[in-house]
């Protein structure tokens, strides 16, 4: 799994796009169930219910409220 943000360095208080790529040996995997949780110092900040990624790529917007 690869993860990236756009912009590369998120700005506090503004939405950033979080991009995920799920692959094996450079081949995108399809129909993969995932769950996403954003944590800071062990505290859960955001949790996305389980989803199925159909084409090996998934992106969502997230606002980082703290640096």
matplotlib code that plots the C-alpha trace (Angstrom):
import matplotlib.pyplot as plt

x = [0.0, 1.2, -0.2, 0.4, -1.2, -2.0, -0.5, 2.5, 2.7, -0.8, -1.8, -3.5, -7.2, -7.4, -8.6, -5.9, -6.5, -5.3, -4.5, -4.1, -2.7, -3.2, -1.0, 1.0, 4.2, 3.2, -0.2, -3.2, -5.5, -9.3, -12.2, -10.0, -11.9, -10.2, -10.9, -9.2, -8.5, -6.6, -5.0, -2.7, -0.8, -3.1, -6.3, -8.7, -9.5, -11.4, -12.7, -14.1, -16.4, -15.1, -15.3, -14.3, -11.7, -12.6, -9.6, -6.6, -6.9, -8.9, -8.8, -10.7, -10.5, -9.4, -8.9, -6.0, -7.2, -3.9, -0.3]
y = [0.0, 3.5, 6.6, 10.3, 13.6, 16.5, 19.0, 17.0, 18.8, 19.4, 22.8, 22.9, 23.9, 23.3, 20.1, 17.8, 15.0, 11.6, 9.2, 5.5, 2.9, -0.8, -3.1, -6.3, -6.5, -3.2, -4.5, -2.6, -4.9, -4.7, -5.4, -5.0, -4.3, -1.6, 0.5, 3.9, 5.4, 8.6, 8.8, 11.1, 10.0, 7.0, 9.1, 8.3, 11.5, 10.0, 6.6, 5.7, 2.7, -0.4, 0.1, -2.0, -0.4, -1.4, -0.4, -0.2, 3.5, 5.5, 9.1, 11.2, 14.7, 15.3, 18.5, 18.3, 20.5, 20.3, 20.4]
z = [0.0, -0.8, 0.7, -0.3, 0.4, -1.9, -1.1, -0.1, 3.2, 4.5, 5.9, 9.3, 8.9, 5.2, 3.3, 1.9, -0.4, 0.9, -1.9, -1.5, -3.9, -3.2, -5.3, -5.3, -7.4, -9.1, -10.1, -8.8, -6.8, -7.2, -4.8, -1.7, 1.5, 3.7, 6.7, 7.3, 10.8, 11.4, 14.8, 16.7, 19.8, 20.1, 19.9, 17.1, 15.1, 12.1, 11.1, 7.7, 7.8, 5.8, 2.1, -1.0, -3.3, -6.8, -8.9, -6.6, -6.0, -3.4, -2.4, 0.2, 1.6, 5.2, 7.2, 9.7, 12.6, 14.5, 13.4]

ax = plt.figure().add_subplot(projection="3d")
ax.plot(x, y, z, "-o")
ax.set_aspect("equal")
plt.show()
